[in-house]
Amino acid sequence: MESSTRILILGTDSSGRILQSERNAAAVLSADPGGLLGACLDEVIPGALEPLLEAVKHGRERTAMLAVETSTGGTLDAVVTVHPMNGGEPGGLAALAVIRVPVPLADRFVDPAVIRRALLDDGLPRIGSTLDLELLARGLMDVLVPHFCNSGALMLLESHLDADEAPAGPEGPPLRRMAIGFDDGDPAWDAAFPTGESVVYPAGTPYARCLETGGPELTALGGEGAARLAEVWHRPPVADLLKGSSMLLLPIISAAGVLGFFVCVRNAAHRPFDRYDIEIGMEFAGRASVFVESARQYSLERATALTLQRSLLPTGLSAPSPIEVHHRYLPGSRLIEVGGDWYESIALPGARVALVVGDVAGHGVKAAVTMGRLRTAIHTLAELELPPAEALERLDSLMRTLGDREPHFATCAYVVYDAVSGRCEVASAGHLPPLLAPPGVESHYLAVPPAPPLGVGGDGPIVSREFIVEDGTLLFLYTDGLVENRARDIDDGLARLQRTFGPGAAARPLGELCQDALDGVYDDQHRDDIAMLVARLCRIPEDHHATWELPAEPAAVRRARGLVRDRLARWGLEELTDSTVLLASELVTNAIGHAGGRVGLRLVREGGLVCEVFDSSDGRPRVRHQDDEDDMPESGRGLHVVGRLAQRWGVRRTTEGKSVWCEQELP
């Protein structure tokens, strides 16, 4: 912050003889108050006569940087501006010389006009536009120190800074020191009054009275007063820092009440505060209160939005044990910050995993809320084990329903990977293509059948693509903020990302790959938020699963029991033999009785023990109520048994029909 300046004005005739001088000019430039009148301007300010004569001659303003000798024998760098005056009498006033000189440190608190100009006219307009409360606090202290005081602090009530702040205790409300300022360069100030410290001032002190009354508090701290503060605060340096000081507290008041106060301190070498200072200081505090309240409200709203958004993002990712998953979320720049990008990794029964990345259009709380709704819906759809294309169609229907009230659209990429077969199924709704990086070869973007974004609607259905991936292949899902910005074309961003996942990428740690993908993104001041999800896809060991094909005849049930019993004995899971044999028997019986054709049986040991039965029917089995058993005693009873014995069970559609599965905990 620039130092305070004093403006001196001299009136001269066309030859440079001084005809008029204001009081401050005489005090600064001459030891004799009347000594300036009649003197030549060049005698008082060497070098000023030539710009003056030039200005008078041509009728134009002239400015020069000159050295000015003061009445005390010192020298000051001054900005001298000469303004010609027209219409004067011959030999009369022809020009005004306006001299701007820095105020000496010893005199900077003497002239109220200088203080008022430095505080209210020069300082505040430069910092009032910031909405960052911490930056604003530092800026306000840079204005107060050195223009109004030698040292000071900005204290704000914790209850106005944090919506979750507990109410004040019996000792008083806590205040947070937002910023401090001092002009002597002594590091003891930072040690004695650390920024960010939470402080409680006892009742009866000037600090407590300022909060209670909302009025200024003026206190003289003699040597004893400073020593008492040092003793009460258990900070010995305070006794020397505040010895002989004059302290003025200026309240910060808004519609919410008293927000806090400015602490202003002048040391013993300067004039103590008086009623003129209180008047100027209160005017400064009143204007500053508007800025503080705006920044405080913005900070609270921003914190609420960020808390909402981050509470909606997943706190953990689940996947089968051979699959390694890593994520990275980068909020947008401070201009954007709250967005609607999200990611998911959801472990599914039978050593499968659903990998999802989405992006809600727009920013702010509405986008974050819509993102939370989609995340909840995608969890439900994943648990229902809908295929990716059908799950996205359900999301599209949800988005169009939400759009009736709040128009929104989103993009999403949905992948389901089966760690038993190595099969991937991918569907996309308006999203950028997933990147696939097999071991040892170039990465490539998947050609997923295109579909409009969610909420936009389209003529045809969303179509998925299936393919087999090699063990160790990397699958990378991301949002557009990673590859697109104002200064770079999206094709360049996609090419850079493909180079990051080059031939050797499959063997590298996933965290390093995410970090490399973000290189060059952090410094973008207008970046969108970014979500990315990378998975190293691997199958479970061959001895952790077994699959058999059975004929659709009653004898297959007996064979299924024997196959299950032998496999569990090989795995050392004899404790689960009886229950698993019964579960497999009921599921196979149900498939033979209602589906027809050949039946598949699969056991998977991953996380739990999953028993799956595949058939060619796409009809979902129905569990009948107990009251119906008298009419149809055998129908639906098997699923009642499954529901009692298994930890959970479900049905999912396959390309050939359906799979009915149940899961038990491993001992």
Buried (B, 14 or more C-beta within 10 A) or exposed (E): BEEBBBBBBBBBBBEBBBBEBEEBBBBBBBEEEEBBBEBBBBEBBEBBBBBBBBBBEEEEEBEBEBEBBBBEEEEBEBBBBBBBBEEBEEEEBBBBBBBBBBBBBEBBBEBEEBBBBBBBEBBBEEBBEBBBBBEBBBBBBBBBBBBBBBBBBBBBBBBBBEEEBEEEEEEBBBBBBBBBBBBEEBEBBEEBBEBEEEBBBEEEBBBBBBBEEEBBBBBEBEBEBBBBBBEEEEBEBBBBBBBBBBBBBBBBBBEEEBBBBBBBBBBBEBEBBEEEBBEBBBBBBEBBBEBBBBBBBBBBBBBEBBEBBEEBBBEEBBBBBBBBBBBBBBBBBEEBBBBBBBBBBBBBBBBBBBBBBBBBBBBBBBBBBBBBBBBEBBBEBBBEBBBBBBBBBBBBBBBBEBBEEEEBBBBBBBBBBBBBBBBBBBBBBBBBBBBBBBBEEEBEBBEBBEBBBBBBEBEEEBBBBEEEBBBBBBBBBBBBBBBBBEEEEEEEBBEBBBEBBEEEBBEBEBEEBBEBBBEEBEEBEEBBBBBBBBBBBBBBEEEBBBEBEBEBEEEBBEBBBEBBBEBBEEBEBEEBBEBBBBBBBBBBBBBBEEBEEBBBBBBBBBBBBBBBBBBBBEEEBEEBEEEEBEEEEEBBBBBBBBEEBBEBBBBBBBEBBBBBBBBBEEE
